[in-house]
Amino acid sequence: MRQDIYNDKATLTNTNTGKAVEAEIADLKEGVSLNAYVANEKISMRWNGKTYVGNMFGMELTTAGPDLIRSVTTKGRY
């Protein structure tokens, strides 16, 4: 069984202005969704096939997600 371990931070980019900010990442479901936290505000983001996209206060934010730290392979019990 393979388990991926990710960093808990990622860069969010405002699609209108191009400005970027670092966010804390929680509840990552790879290729599905993640929650990003900026200034204690939760931003729910969904995978669109290329990137995670979310909205906050009328701004569209995108991220590639957190960096992969390592993959761990464990033997399952059979």
N, C-alpha and C positions, 0 to 999 in steps of 0.2 A: 504494500500500500504506500502511496506517495503522499507526503504532506508538504505543502509549500509554506514557507515562512516569509512574511512580507514586512517591510519597514512600516512604522506607524505614522509616517508623514508623507505628504505628496504636494505637488505644486498645482494650484488651481489657477486657471487663466480666464479673465473676463474676455469673452469673444468680441465685444464691441470696442473696448479700449486697448486690449492686448496686455493690460497690467496683470501681474502674477502675484500670488500670495501663497505662503506655506500654510497648509491645513493639517490637522490631526485626523487620522483615518480610523474608523471603527466599523464593525459589522461588514467586513468585506466578503462578498460572495463573488468570486472571480468570474468575470464575464457576465454578471447579472446586475449587481448593484453594490453600492457602498454608501456610508454616511461620512460626510466631511464636517469638521467643526472649525469655524473661524470665529474668533472673539466670542466663544461660548454659544454661537448660533449653529444649529444643526442644518446641514444641507443634504437632503436625500438626492442621490445621483443614480442614474440608470445607464447601463451599457447600451450603446446604439450600434454596436458592431465594430466600431473603431475606437471609441473613447467613452468615458463616463460623462454624462451631461446632467446638470441640475440648475435650478433657478433660485435666486435669493433677492428679494426686494426689487424685482423686475430686471435683474441682471442675469444673463446666461453665463454659466461657468462650466468649464470643461477641464478634465484631467485624464492623463493616461493611467492614473492609479499609482499606488505605491510601488517602489522598487522591490523586486524579489531579492531576499537576502540569501536564502538557500532552499533546496529541496531535500527532504529527508525521506528515505525509503525504509519502511519497517516491514518485518515479516508478520503476516497475519496469522491468526490461529485457525487451524483447520482441523 
